[in-house]
Amino acid sequence: MCQNLALRGDYSPVLAKHSKHFSLEDALSIGVDRMQRNFEPMRQQVERWRTQQLSAEAAKLTIYRAFIEGDLEVPRHLARRVHDQYFNPQHEEFQPRTMWSLSNAFTSAFKELEPIPQFKATARLGEFLEAEFSHAL
């Protein structure tokens, strides 16, 4: 998880009915390996999003699809907050009208949620924006 709450890929909890043959060391080793394999694709995604310019209309449509059409399973009351964060960002680095700035607008709004809903919303965001990214081209 990045500082802006961006997540890459799926998460798999460790589920074991019985712990007799469970090896925490093996489970952690596999988890770290999966994280390392996903780092480069995440870095490439961030770079793509930082350079992908968005028109105001494309950003508004993405926010509309997320909240009004329900394409992203998140509380609707955050729509205004995402809009405000994107079009009036609090941080200078999010001034450019890019997919990266839009992603940060979403994750900033998600910080208002309780921890579990926040985690779930953030985990769904990457896939949603990847689908939107192909529409915005």
CNS distance restraints for C-alpha pairs under 8 A (distance, minus, plus):
assign (resid   1 and name CA) (resid   5 and name CA) 5.51 0.50 0.50
assign (resid   1 and name CA) (resid   6 and name CA) 5.71 0.50 0.50
assign (resid   1 and name CA) (resid   7 and name CA) 5.19 0.50 0.50
assign (resid   1 and name CA) (resid   8 and name CA) 7.85 0.50 0.50
assign (resid   2 and name CA) (resid   6 and name CA) 5.28 0.50 0.50
assign (resid   2 and name CA) (resid   7 and name CA) 6.90 0.50 0.50
assign (resid   4 and name CA) (resid 104 and name CA) 6.48 0.50 0.50
assign (resid   4 and name CA) (resid 107 and name CA) 6.29 0.50 0.50
assign (resid   4 and name CA) (resid 108 and name CA) 7.28 0.50 0.50
assign (resid   5 and name CA) (resid 107 and name CA) 6.15 0.50 0.50
assign (resid   5 and name CA) (resid 122 and name CA) 6.62 0.50 0.50
assign (resid   6 and name CA) (resid 107 and name CA) 7.27 0.50 0.50
assign (resid   6 and name CA) (resid 122 and name CA) 6.57 0.50 0.50
assign (resid   6 and name CA) (resid 123 and name CA) 7.68 0.50 0.50
assign (resid   6 and name CA) (resid 126 and name CA) 7.44 0.50 0.50
assign (resid   7 and name CA) (resid 122 and name CA) 6.78 0.50 0.50
assign (resid   7 and name CA) (resid 123 and name CA) 5.85 0.50 0.50
assign (resid   7 and name CA) (resid 126 and name CA) 6.85 0.50 0.50
assign (resid   8 and name CA) (resid  38 and name CA) 7.07 0.50 0.50
assign (resid   8 and name CA) (resid  42 and name CA) 5.95 0.50 0.50
assign (resid   8 and name CA) (resid 123 and name CA) 7.64 0.50 0.50
assign (resid   8 and name CA) (resid 126 and name CA) 6.70 0.50 0.50
assign (resid   9 and name CA) (resid  38 and name CA) 7.34 0.50 0.50
assign (resid   9 and name CA) (resid 123 and name CA) 7.95 0.50 0.50
assign (resid   9 and name CA) (resid 126 and name CA) 7.84 0.50 0.50
assign (resid  10 and name CA) (resid 123 and name CA) 7.67 0.50 0.50
assign (resid  14 and name CA) (resid  27 and name CA) 7.50 0.50 0.50
assign (resid  16 and name CA) (resid  22 and name CA) 7.35 0.50 0.50
assign (resid  18 and name CA) (resid  22 and name CA) 7.46 0.50 0.50
assign (resid  23 and name CA) (resid  27 and name CA) 6.27 0.50 0.50
assign (resid  24 and name CA) (resid  28 and name CA) 6.03 0.50 0.50
assign (resid  25 and name CA) (resid  29 and name CA) 6.05 0.50 0.50
assign (resid  26 and name CA) (resid  30 and name CA) 6.16 0.50 0.50
assign (resid  27 and name CA) (resid  31 and name CA) 6.17 0.50 0.50
assign (resid  28 and name CA) (resid  32 and name CA) 6.09 0.50 0.50
assign (resid  29 and name CA) (resid  33 and name CA) 6.16 0.50 0.50
assign (resid  30 and name CA) (resid  34 and name CA) 6.22 0.50 0.50
assign (resid  31 and name CA) (resid  35 and name CA) 6.29 0.50 0.50
assign (resid  32 and name CA) (resid  36 and name CA) 6.20 0.50 0.50
assign (resid  33 and name CA) (resid  37 and name CA) 6.26 0.50 0.50
assign (resid  34 and name CA) (resid  38 and name CA) 6.30 0.50 0.50
assign (resid  35 and name CA) (resid  39 and name CA) 6.25 0.50 0.50
assign (resid  36 and name CA) (resid  40 and name CA) 7.73 0.50 0.50
assign (resid  37 and name CA) (resid  41 and name CA) 7.93 0.50 0.50
assign (resid  38 and name CA) (resid  42 and name CA) 6.23 0.50 0.50
assign (resid  39 and name CA) (resid  43 and name CA) 6.15 0.50 0.50
assign (resid  40 and name CA) (resid  44 and name CA) 6.19 0.50 0.50
assign (resid  41 and name CA) (resid  45 and name CA) 6.13 0.50 0.50
assign (resid  42 and name CA) (resid  46 and name CA) 6.20 0.50 0.50
assign (resid  43 and name CA) (resid  47 and name CA) 6.26 0.50 0.50
assign (resid  44 and name CA) (resid  48 and name CA) 6.15 0.50 0.50
assign (resid  45 and name CA) (resid  49 and name CA) 6.11 0.50 0.50
assign (resid  46 and name CA) (resid  50 and name CA) 6.07 0.50 0.50
assign (resid  46 and name CA) (resid 100 and name CA) 6.84 0.50 0.50
assign (resid  47 and name CA) (resid  51 and name CA) 6.43 0.50 0.50
assign (resid  48 and name CA) (resid  52 and name CA) 6.03 0.50 0.50
assign (resid  49 and name CA) (resid  98 and name CA) 6.51 0.50 0.50
assign (resid  49 and name CA) (resid  99 and name CA) 4.77 0.50 0.50
assign (resid  49 and name CA) (resid 100 and name CA) 4.69 0.50 0.50
assign (resid  50 and name CA) (resid  98 and name CA) 5.96 0.50 0.50
assign (resid  50 and name CA) (resid  99 and name CA) 6.40 0.50 0.50
assign (resid  50 and name CA) (resid 100 and name CA) 4.91 0.50 0.50
assign (resid  50 and name CA) (resid 101 and name CA) 7.54 0.50 0.50
assign (resid  51 and name CA) (resid  98 and name CA) 6.64 0.50 0.50
assign (resid  51 and name CA) (resid  99 and name CA) 7.87 0.50 0.50
assign (resid  52 and name CA) (resid  98 and name CA) 5.39 0.50 0.50
assign (resid  52 and name CA) (resid  99 and name CA) 5.89 0.50 0.50
assign (resid  52 and name CA) (resid 100 and name CA) 7.85 0.50 0.50
assign (resid  53 and name CA) (resid  96 and name CA) 7.86 0.50 0.50
assign (resid  53 and name CA) (resid  97 and name CA) 5.77 0.50 0.50
assign (resid  53 and name CA) (resid  98 and name CA) 4.40 0.50 0.50
assign (resid  53 and name CA) (resid  99 and name CA) 6.68 0.50 0.50
assign (resid  54 and name CA) (resid  58 and name CA) 5.95 0.50 0.50
assign (resid  54 and name CA) (resid  59 and name CA) 6.30 0.50 0.50
assign (resid  54 and name CA) (resid  97 and name CA) 5.52 0.50 0.50
assign (resid  54 and name CA) (resid  98 and name CA) 5.11 0.50 0.50
assign (resid  54 and name CA) (resid  99 and name CA) 6.43 0.50 0.50
assign (resid  54 and name CA) (resid 136 and name CA) 7.25 0.50 0.50
assign (resid  55 and name CA) (resid  59 and name CA) 6.37 0.50 0.50
assign (resid  55 and name CA) (resid  97 and name CA) 7.08 0.50 0.50
assign (resid  56 and name CA) (resid  60 and name CA) 6.13 0.50 0.50
assign (resid  56 and name CA) (resid  97 and name CA) 7.73 0.50 0.50
assign (resid  57 and name CA) (resid  61 and name CA) 6.01 0.50 0.50
assign (resid  58 and name CA) (resid  62 and name CA) 6.14 0.50 0.50
assign (resid  58 and name CA) (resid 136 and name CA) 6.24 0.50 0.50
assign (resid  59 and name CA) (resid  63 and name CA) 6.29 0.50 0.50
assign (resid  59 and name CA) (resid 102 and name CA) 7.13 0.50 0.50
assign (resid  60 and name CA) (resid  64 and name CA) 6.03 0.50 0.50
assign (resid  60 and name CA) (resid  83 and name CA) 7.53 0.50 0.50
assign (resid  61 and name CA) (resid  65 and name CA) 6.03 0.50 0.50
assign (resid  62 and name CA) (resid  66 and name CA) 6.14 0.50 0.50
assign (resid  62 and name CA) (resid 132 and name CA) 6.63 0.50 0.50
assign (resid  63 and name CA) (resid  67 and name CA) 6.22 0.50 0.50
assign (resid  63 and name CA) (resid  68 and name CA) 7.97 0.50 0.50
assign (resid  63 and name CA) (resid  79 and name CA) 6.81 0.50 0.50
assign (resid  63 and name CA) (resid  82 and name CA) 7.46 0.50 0.50
assign (resid  63 and name CA) (resid  83 and name CA) 7.15 0.50 0.50
assign (resid  64 and name CA) (resid  68 and name CA) 5.18 0.50 0.50
assign (resid  64 and name CA) (resid  69 and name CA) 6.60 0.50 0.50
assign (resid  64 and name CA) (resid  79 and name CA) 7.94 0.50 0.50
assign (resid  65 and name CA) (resid  69 and name CA) 4.76 0.50 0.50
assign (resid  65 and name CA) (resid  70 and name CA) 6.27 0.50 0.50
assign (resid  65 and name CA) (resid  71 and name CA) 5.67 0.50 0.50
assign (resid  65 and name CA) (resid  72 and name CA) 7.61 0.50 0.50
assign (resid  66 and name CA) (resid  70 and name CA) 5.30 0.50 0.50
assign (resid  66 and name CA) (resid  71 and name CA) 4.77 0.50 0.50
assign (resid  66 and name CA) (resid  72 and name CA) 4.62 0.50 0.50
assign (resid  66 and name CA) (resid  73 and name CA) 7.57 0.50 0.50
assign (resid  66 and name CA) (resid  74 and name CA) 7.89 0.50 0.50
assign (resid  67 and name CA) (resid  71 and name CA) 6.93 0.50 0.50
assign (resid  67 and name CA) (resid  72 and name CA) 6.63 0.50 0.50
assign (resid  67 and name CA) (resid  73 and name CA) 7.91 0.50 0.50
assign (resid  67 and name CA) (resid  74 and name CA) 7.20 0.50 0.50
assign (resid  67 and name CA) (resid  75 and name CA) 7.56 0.50 0.50
assign (resid  67 and name CA) (resid  76 and name CA) 5.27 0.50 0.50
assign (resid  67 and name CA) (resid  79 and name CA) 6.10 0.50 0.50
assign (resid  68 and name CA) (resid  76 and name CA) 7.30 0.50 0.50
assign (resid  70 and name CA) (resid  74 and name CA) 7.88 0.50 0.50
assign (resid  71 and name CA) (resid 128 and name CA) 7.45 0.50 0.50
assign (resid  72 and name CA) (resid 124 and name CA) 7.08 0.50 0.50
assign (resid  72 and name CA) (resid 125 and name CA) 7.19 0.50 0.50
assign (resid  72 and name CA) (resid 128 and name CA) 6.47 0.50 0.50
assign (resid  73 and name CA) (resid 121 and name CA) 6.95 0.50 0.50
assign (resid  73 and name CA) (resid 124 and name CA) 7.62 0.50 0.50
assign (resid  74 and name CA) (resid  78 and name CA) 7.96 0.50 0.50
assign (resid  74 and name CA) (resid 121 and name CA) 5.82 0.50 0.50
assign (resid  77 and name CA) (resid  81 and name CA) 7.93 0.50 0.50
assign (resid  78 and name CA) (resid  82 and name CA) 6.21 0.50 0.50
assign (resid  78 and name CA) (resid 109 and name CA) 6.27 0.50 0.50
assign (resid  78 and name CA) (resid 110 and name CA) 7.58 0.50 0.50
assign (resid  79 and name CA) (resid  83 and name CA) 6.22 0.50 0.50
assign (resid  80 and name CA) (resid  84 and name CA) 6.09 0.50 0.50
assign (resid  81 and name CA) (resid  85 and name CA) 6.03 0.50 0.50
assign (resid  81 and name CA) (resid 105 and name CA) 7.93 0.50 0.50
assign (resid  81 and name CA) (resid 109 and name CA) 5.73 0.50 0.50
assign (resid  82 and name CA) (resid  86 and name CA) 6.13 0.50 0.50
assign (resid  82 and name CA) (resid 102 and name CA) 7.99 0.50 0.50
assign (resid  82 and name CA) (resid 105 and name CA) 5.09 0.50 0.50
assign (resid  82 and name CA) (resid 106 and name CA) 5.28 0.50 0.50
assign (resid  82 and name CA) (resid 108 and name CA) 7.57 0.50 0.50
assign (resid  82 and name CA) (resid 109 and name CA) 5.67 0.50 0.50
assign (resid  83 and name CA) (resid  87 and name CA) 6.11 0.50 0.50
assign (resid  83 and name CA) (resid 105 and name CA) 7.38 0.50 0.50
assign (resid  84 and name CA) (resid  88 and name CA) 5.38 0.50 0.50
assign (resid  84 and name CA) (resid  89 and name CA) 7.09 0.50 0.50
assign (resid  84 and name CA) (resid 105 and name CA) 7.92 0.50 0.50
assign (resid  85 and name CA) (resid  89 and name CA) 4.65 0.50 0.50
assign (resid  85 and name CA) (resid  90 and name CA) 6.88 0.50 0.50
assign (resid  85 and name CA) (resid 105 and name CA) 4.81 0.50 0.50
assign (resid  85 and name CA) (resid 106 and name CA) 7.81 0.50 0.50
assign (resid  85 and name CA) (resid 108 and name CA) 7.33 0.50 0.50
assign (resid  85 and name CA) (resid 109 and name CA) 7.54 0.50 0.50
assign (resid  86 and name CA) (resid  94 and name CA) 7.74 0.50 0.50
assign (resid  86 and name CA) (resid  97 and name CA) 7.96 0.50 0.50
assign (resid  86 and name CA) (resid 101 and name CA) 6.45 0.50 0.50
assign (resid  86 and name CA) (resid 102 and name CA) 5.65 0.50 0.50
assign (resid  86 and name CA) (resid 104 and name CA) 7.81 0.50 0.50
assign (resid  86 and name CA) (resid 105 and name CA) 5.08 0.50 0.50
assign (resid  88 and name CA) (resid  95 and name CA) 7.81 0.50 0.50
assign (resid  89 and name CA) (resid  94 and name CA) 6.05 0.50 0.50
assign (resid  89 and name CA) (resid  95 and name CA) 6.21 0.50 0.50
assign (resid  89 and name CA) (resid 105 and name CA) 7.53 0.50 0.50
assign (resid  90 and name CA) (resid  94 and name CA) 7.75 0.50 0.50
assign (resid  91 and name CA) (resid  95 and name CA) 7.17 0.50 0.50
assign (resid  94 and name CA) (resid 100 and name CA) 7.70 0.50 0.50
assign (resid  94 and name CA) (resid 101 and name CA) 4.88 0.50 0.50
assign (resid  94 and name CA) (resid 104 and name CA) 7.55 0.50 0.50
assign (resid  95 and name CA) (resid 101 and name CA) 7.16 0.50 0.50
assign (resid  96 and name CA) (resid 101 and name CA) 6.78 0.50 0.50
assign (resid  97 and name CA) (resid 101 and name CA) 6.40 0.50 0.50
assign (resid  97 and name CA) (resid 102 and name CA) 7.64 0.50 0.50
assign (resid  98 and name CA) (resid 102 and name CA) 6.43 0.50 0.50
assign (resid  99 and name CA) (resid 103 and name CA) 6.12 0.50 0.50
assign (resid  99 and name CA) (resid 133 and name CA) 7.52 0.50 0.50
assign (resid 100 and name CA) (resid 104 and name CA) 6.29 0.50 0.50
assign (resid 101 and name CA) (resid 105 and name CA) 6.19 0.50 0.50
assign (resid 102 and name CA) (resid 106 and name CA) 6.44 0.50 0.50
assign (resid 103 and name CA) (resid 107 and name CA) 6.33 0.50 0.50
assign (resid 103 and name CA) (resid 125 and name CA) 7.82 0.50 0.50
assign (resid 103 and name CA) (resid 129 and name CA) 7.56 0.50 0.50
assign (resid 104 and name CA) (resid 108 and name CA) 5.87 0.50 0.50
assign (resid 105 and name CA) (resid 109 and name CA) 6.30 0.50 0.50
assign (resid 106 and name CA) (resid 110 and name CA) 6.20 0.50 0.50
assign (resid 106 and name CA) (resid 125 and name CA) 7.99 0.50 0.50
assign (resid 107 and name CA) (resid 111 and name CA) 6.54 0.50 0.50
assign (resid 107 and name CA) (resid 122 and name CA) 6.57 0.50 0.50
assign (resid 108 and name CA) (resid 112 and name CA) 7.87 0.50 0.50
assign (resid 110 and name CA) (resid 118 and name CA) 5.56 0.50 0.50
assign (resid 110 and name CA) (resid 121 and name CA) 7.06 0.50 0.50
assign (resid 110 and name CA) (resid 122 and name CA) 7.21 0.50 0.50
assign (resid 111 and name CA) (resid 118 and name CA) 6.53 0.50 0.50
assign (resid 112 and name CA) (resid 118 and name CA) 7.80 0.50 0.50
assign (resid 113 and name CA) (resid 117 and name CA) 6.12 0.50 0.50
assign (resid 113 and name CA) (resid 118 and name CA) 5.14 0.50 0.50
assign (resid 114 and name CA) (resid 118 and name CA) 5.84 0.50 0.50
assign (resid 115 and name CA) (resid 119 and name CA) 6.10 0.50 0.50
assign (resid 116 and name CA) (resid 120 and name CA) 6.26 0.50 0.50
assign (resid 117 and name CA) (resid 121 and name CA) 6.01 0.50 0.50
assign (resid 118 and name CA) (resid 122 and name CA) 6.09 0.50 0.50
assign (resid 119 and name CA) (resid 123 and name CA) 6.03 0.50 0.50
assign (resid 120 and name CA) (resid 124 and name CA) 6.34 0.50 0.50
assign (resid 121 and name CA) (resid 125 and name CA) 6.27 0.50 0.50
assign (resid 122 and name CA) (resid 126 and name CA) 7.46 0.50 0.50
assign (resid 124 and name CA) (resid 128 and name CA) 6.45 0.50 0.50
assign (resid 125 and name CA) (resid 129 and name CA) 6.07 0.50 0.50
assign (resid 126 and name CA) (resid 130 and name CA) 6.06 0.50 0.50
assign (resid 127 and name CA) (resid 131 and name CA) 6.32 0.50 0.50
assign (resid 128 and name CA) (resid 132 and name CA) 6.28 0.50 0.50
assign (resid 129 and name CA) (resid 133 and name CA) 5.74 0.50 0.50
assign (resid 130 and name CA) (resid 134 and name CA) 6.60 0.50 0.50
assign (resid 131 and name CA) (resid 135 and name CA) 6.82 0.50 0.50
assign (resid 132 and name CA) (resid 136 and name CA) 6.12 0.50 0.50
assign (resid 133 and name CA) (resid 137 and name CA) 6.53 0.50 0.50
